[in-house]
Amino acid sequence: MSRNEALFAAAQQHIPGGVNSPVRAFGSVGGTPRFFTRGEGAYVWDADGKKYIDYVGSWGPLILGHAHPAVIEAVTRTAQNGMSFGAPTEGEVEIADLLCDMLPSLGQVRLVSSGTEATMSAIRLARGYTGRDKLIKFEGCYHGHADSLLVKAGSGLLTFGNPSSAGVPAAVAADTIVLPYNDVAALEAVFAEQGSQIAALIVEPIAGNMNLVQPSKEFVAAMRKLTQEHGAVLIYDEVMTGFRVGLQCAQGLHGITPDLTCLGKVVGGGLPLAAFGGKREIMSKLAPLGPVYQAGTLSGNPLAVAAGLATLQALREPGFFAALSARTQALATGLTQIGQQWPTELQISAQSVGGMFGVYCSPTVPHSYQEVMNSNRSRFNAFFHAMLNEGVYLAPSAFEAGFVSAAHDDDDIQYTLFAANRVLQQMA
Ligand code: KE4
């Protein structure tokens, strides 16, 4: 039995499913999850000492790579002065100022400890600000596990949602309307019928939780136009895309000013820090100023703030995103070229935006949740495990995006493409 297998068996004694977050259990791809013991730059090592090029990067946070010296130094220096105070600290002022400077749509920002907290709080704030209850989200988008967001499309397109998880009251799910991503007509129909009841629309402005799916220009414009017209709050959930797809996030690529933005992952540099922010008029409704309650013992934790500051300061360096985007694009282009040389049913395709990419077991990249669901999942699972054997760690699900860090170099990309070519030959 390998060390990974022994640890997974032991983990299942006292941790449900042996993991502290379901996607880590390899349920989607099968096999034994790898227990990592060390990360450095673009690489991780598992409990059996095997080295991998890491394209998950803790699901996005590690845009600088593992154990970046500047981040480690900032966190250890900060820890010498204490871990947490439950009182304001200077670092929180510094990172709030920095985030509001980097992202023009942020008039004010509130720090929290996870993306789930950020989106849950933003939705409550939007409901408190508008006095309305209904929420629009899109099928295939994931915004964390707050009750209002664990909802799947209702029976009829325009009707209320149904819980997608046990334990979510039907009454809560009923206020969430789930629409098809990139479907402008559906959006127009809902606003025409229920616009005055919609508190907020929350969207992954570039989807990454149904694998990478890009929005159409029309869809981007319609979301901003319709929320504006009907007085609904437009929430850009940039927990994954924030400072991952570009220096001004997806909203910068879209030229859109959302009313609220949720951030996470990269902004914490690998420690538990997330945030939500936006228009001052809306943010001023938050306790202790206003009637919308929101709180957190470890919100703005000094160590997490130190890791976030070090990460944000590094990715602001001139040329950072140009280099990261070019390297990620080289990976996507290479995977597509390798993937297209096979008969249609064996083809893979890929695309990238900034430092995130999608690889699909389908001849073309998907533009909707339905198209993603049509990709060949069993082939993806075979591809995933074969690449794992080659020392390449992709996201263990056909429905997750991948991430390149500043630490990945051209040799890593070339090796990955060489391995993909060899794997596809074996699979053919
Ligand atoms: P967390 O609560 O996991 O920090 O963030 C929730 C969240 C919110 N919004 C978006 C767009 C997200 O992608 C996420 C979390 N993403 C998943 C992976 N795609 C986290 C991995 C996991 O669940 O273990």
Residues whose N, C-alpha, C, O or C-beta is under 5 A from the ligand:
A	BS01	KE4	S21 V23 W59 S114 G115 T116 Y142 H143 G144 E204 N209 D237 V239 M240 G264
